[in-house]
Amino acid sequence: MRKTIVLAAFAAALAGVMAGCARQNHDRFQTFSPVAGLDGAGLYDRILTALRGTSQDRLAAGARMTAELQGSIVDCMRAADFDYTPAPYERTAGGPQTPGDLTTLAPIGEGNFGLAEFQRGVAEATDKTINPGYTTLTTDQQRADYNRAASACGNAAPQPREFRPDGEVKLIGELEQMFLAIEARPDITALRAEYGTCLQAAGFDATDHLSLFLLVQSKFPLSTTGGAEMSTTKQWATAVAYEQRAASVDATCRVELRETAMAIAAPQLAQFAATHAAELQRASDQWAARRLLP
């Protein structure tokens, strides 16, 4: 197996680039200055968090979107003389972030892929869904009228705009292009092939991280039955164990690929942070402002 080599010359160059960035943007981009000791992976994580927020940030943004949508439906149903209880948030927005579904950018070593938590969020929301305005109806005609109104109100409700900080789409796109080019290098292409071989040797019919993710996802039961019922099934227990094993194998098989790619990307990421310092600070500030919302 090849070893990742980080040259001393690169370390000096990185320090020089970022020192210049820190001097020019110290007041505006405190998050990224100083960055002494940050390797490529650490710098990438800082950039991604500035653009995509933390898991809790994304969950809070998703909850706000759900509340806005459900509030519109409540108002519409009330105008139609029906009582409607808002559906709860399914907690589906806080999972791992993998721009472009690129194997080199998928989080590693976290013990799972966020799939069990995603399924659990949807299922537990089903458990919490109550709508006495419907369940207390006594005739088929009343229920049909209610469903007709609920469908019309759901279709008419304005879709809340997903929160994205200014410049996030553009900058994430630039990161994807950076790592697409890295993944096309012959040395990284060879490591990607080794990764697929390693997965298959461990019993997983996958060649990259996305296909492994989808394979694991296919093992979970439908979450529409509700969390209380779903969590007691053998399929659920088997799927959770399968996800944990897949994540462990992924971490073992992919560590050299990810470390090598991040070492190659490090000087480019440093330049990216320097070039886009103000935009990254603005995105980070916008996430911070969201945390203050009631």
Salt bridges, closest charged atoms under 4 A:
ASP57 OD1 - ARG291 NE 2.73
ASP75 OD1 - ARG78 NH1 3.21
GLU117 OE2 - ARG91 NH2 3.36
GLU117 OE1 - ARG120 NH1 3.00
GLU124 OE1 - ARG91 NH1 3.37
ASP140 OD1 - ARG143 NH2 2.93
ASP145 OD1 - ARG148 NH1 2.86
GLU162 OE1 - ARG164 NH2 3.77
GLU168 OE2 - ARG52 NE 2.59
GLU168 OE1 - ARG164 NH1 2.82
GLU174 OE2 - LYS170 NZ 3.51
GLU174 OE1 - HIS276 NE2 2.89
GLU183 OE1 - ARG192 NE 3.76
ASP187 OD2 - ARG185 NH2 2.82
GLU194 OE2 - ARG2 NH2 3.54
ASP250 OD1 - ARG254 NE 2.77
GLU279 OE2 - LYS170 NZ 3.14
GLU279 OE1 - HIS276 ND1 2.59
